[in-house]
Structure formats: C-alpha cells, structure tokens
Amino acid sequence: MGLFGKKDDSVEESPKTIDEGGVASKTANAIVQKLMDFGFDGLGPLDSVEDVVKEFTAKYPDPEKAITKIIRSHTRLVASAGFVTGFGGLFTLPVAIPANIIEFYVLATRMVGSIAEIRGYDVRRPEVRTAVLLTLVGADSTELLNKAGVPTGTRLAQIAAKQLPDAAMMVINKGVGFRVATKFGGQTLSRFTKGVPIAGGVIGAGLDTFMLDKIADNAKVEFPARRRLAAVPAED
C-alpha cells in the first residue's frame, strides 16, 4: 500500500497526545504560525515565497539555476543574521536564542518553499506547506509522521501530492514546532558556551550556513521536479 492508503482511525486520536494547554505546546504553535506567516506569506519586510520565485525565475529562466541562486541568497542572509545574533556572545544569549530560532527557520521555510514551488508544488496548499516544514527537521520527520499515523518510507513530495487529514497535519506541524524550539535552541546554546563574543558570532554564522545547506540538499531530494498540481484559484 502507498503512503496514503485506507484512513487509519488512530490519526483522529493523535492530537490528544499533545498537551494543548502547556507552555511548550503554545510555543510550538506560535513558532509554526510565524513560519506560516513570515516564511510562506511574507509579512512585514520579508518577501513571500511567491515573490521570491517570481524574482529569481525572471532573472534565471532555467529552474535549477534559479533554485541554486535562491539557496545562495538565503545562505548569505542566514550567515549575516547568524553573525549579528551571535556577536554578543553570552551577553546577548537570553535574547539571541528566540530571535535566532525564528530568524533562521523563517528563512529556511521560505527557501524550501521556493524550491518546492519551482519544482511544481503549489505552496498555497496546506499539504505542501506541511511537507515543507518536515524538511526543516531532517531525520525527525519519520518520527513525526509515525506519531500522526501516516505511513512513511517515501519522499515528502507524496505528502504534498495527497489529501492529508487535518488532524494529521495538526500533529505534524506542531511536532515541527517542538523540534525547532528544542533542537535548534540547544544548538544555539552550545555556540556560546565559551562566552567569546566575536568567536560566538563567527561560529553562529558558520553553523547556520551549514544547517541551511543540509536543509537545501534535503529539499532538493524530497521535492523532485514534477508537473504542477491543479492550482488553487488566486484571490482577487
């Protein structure tokens, strides 16, 4: 049976395993909402995925070259942001952790969303957005899919191409939020353990670019080029 076979009743029960009223749960929800608002839709000074794709495909008609340029652009942004966030070392640590988490993953979401869009996946569809978010957590995506009652073993592109139950998407999205808050927060903390301000900035920039490169490589594998699904009608 494929990735999406007969509906599993366990999917409906999965959301109950998450503490809806806990602080951690609220934090996870808030992180995912910011990724949706800023990473995909481009609130404030940030361009949306649609804007990024239009800009780079206009400059570089070859889709794969446009993707390469988008990755390089976001790598530069992440390196700059990581350096600024980490520059103060331990003196800015209490503020730097939450700022860096959101900053890095918003840019990563926009980058992966742009790759998916160029490869033929409509990022306005909720299933595509969930698949994009799963690329941000690497190997943890398998565990999140299992918890949501979704069979695993194939590319995330199949999630983007099928109708995923709302309950499963809720579990997956929130799980991504938990992973972002805990996993990356711990890595951010480890950068500054020596408390060297300038070195902290350099290490922060290097770690951020390394992580973004891994996410980009994963995204290119998980979202192979395909013909676009039927597009959602654009709003006037």
N, C-alpha and C positions, 0 to 999 in steps of 0.2 A: 504494500500500500504506500502511496506517496506521502509527502509531507502533510498534506491536508486530506485525510480520509473521513471516515464517519466521525461525527461530533462526539467528543468524549465528555460525559457528564461531569467529570472531575474539574473541567475548566470552570464551571459555574461556581465551584467551591473554592477555587484558588484564592480569590480576593480575601477570603475570610482569614487566610494565614497571615495577613499583613495587619499590623496594628494601626488602624485608621486614625486613632486619636493621639498617637505618640508623637513626640517631638521629631524623632528620626523620620517618621512617615511624612510629617508635614514638610520637613526639609527636603526629602526626596521628591515630593510633589512640586515644591517650589522650584527646585533645580530643573526638573523636566519641563515645567511651564516656561521657564526662561529660555531653555534650549529651543522650545517650540516658537516662542515669540520673537526672540532675537536671532537664533540660528537659522530658522527656516523663513520667517516672515519679515525679518529685518526692521525691528523697531528702532527709533532714535537715529543715531548717526550710522548705524550698520545697514549695509545693503542686504536685500533678501537674496535667497538662492536664485530666484528668477532674474534679479538684476545682475548678479554675478555671471550667470550663464549667458545672458544677453551681451554683456560687455565683452567677455572673453571669446565667445563664438563669433562675434562681429570682427574682432581683431585676428582671430585664428580660425579660419573656416574648417580646418581639419580637426575633428572632435578630440582625437587623442592628444594633439598638440595643445588644444585649449585646456584639457584636463591637466597636462603637465604644467602649464603656466599657472593654473589655479592653485595647484599644490605648492608651487614655488612661492606664489604670492602669499598664501596663508602661512607657509613656513616662516617667511620674513616677518609677518605680523606677529606670529606666536613667539618668535625669538625676541623681538622688540618688547612685546608685552611681558614675557617671562623675565627679561632682564630688568625692566622697570620695577616689576613686582618684587623681585628678589634682591634688589640692590641694597636695601637697607639691612639685610641680614636679620638677625634676631630682633632688632629694634622695631621692625615693621611686621613681624611674624603674626601677631594677633589679627591684623587687618589683611595681611597678604594671602593667607590661606583661602578664605572665602572668595576674595576677589580673583585670585588666580584660577580657582576651580571653575568659576563661571566664565571667565575670560577665555581660558583655553578651550573648554568644551563647546562654547558658543561658536568659536571659530572652527573647531573640528567638525561640528554639526553642519555648518554652512559649507565647508569644504566637501564633506562626504555627500551632502545633499546635492551639491553641484555636479559631482561625479555621476551620481545616480541619474540626475536629470538629463545630462548629456548622453548617457548611455541608454536612455529611453524609458526611464521610470518617472512617473508623474508624482512629484513630491507633495502635491496637494492632497494625495490620497493618504488616509491615516495608516494603512498597512505599510506603505512605502516609508513613512516617517518612523514607524516603529522599527522597520528593518535597518534604517539609517542609524537610529540610536543604538541598536545592538552592535554595530561595528565599533562603537566607542569603547566597549568593554572587553573586546577580544575574546579569549577563551571562555570567559564567564557567560557568554551568550548562550552556550549549550545548557548551562545550569538554569538560566532564566527561562529558556524555552521549556525545559522539563517541568519547572515549577508551574508554568502556565498551562501545562497539559498539551503542549504542541510537540508532535514527533520531530526529532532532529535528524541530522545526518546529511543534509543537503545545503546548498547555498542559501544565504539570506534573501537572495533575489526571489526565491519561491514564496517567501513570506510576503514580499511586495506584490507578487502577482496573484495572490489568492485572497479570498474574503476571510479575514481573521476575526473570530468572535470578539466583541467589545470587551468582555471580561478578561480574555487572554491578553489583549493589548494593554489593558489597565495594569495587569500584573507585570508584564514585561517592562512597560515604561517606568513604573515605579521602581522595579528592580534595578533598572539602569540608573535611576536617581540615587538609590542606595549605594551602588558601586562607585559612582562618581564621587559622592561625598566621602566615602570611607577610603577607597583605594587611592585616589589621587591626593586626598588630604594627607594621608600618611606619607606619600612620596614627597609632597611639598615640605612636610616637616623635616624629613631626612636631609633635605638640601642644606638646611641651616644649622645642623647640629654643631658645627664648629664655630658658628657665630662670626664668621668673617664676612663683613658687608659686601665688598666688591666681588670676592670669590663667590659669595652666595648668588649674586646676580649672574655671573658667568655660568655657574653650574645650573642655575634655574633655566637660563636660555637654552643651554645645551640639552638638558633633559626634556624640555618642552618640545624642541625640534625633533629629537629622537623619537619621542612618543607620537608626535604628529606624523612622522614618516611611516611609522609602523601602522598607524590607523589608515593612512592613504594607501599603503600597499594592500592592506586587508580589504579596503573598499573596492579597489580595482579588481580583486579576485572575486569578491562576493557579488558585484554588480557587473556581470559581463554585458557587452553591448547587445541590444535587442531592439526590436521594433516597439515603439511606444504603445502602451495600452490606450484604450479609448479615453480621451482627455475629459476631465471634468469641465463642464461649461464655465467659461470665465465670467466673473462678475462684471457688471457694467460699471 
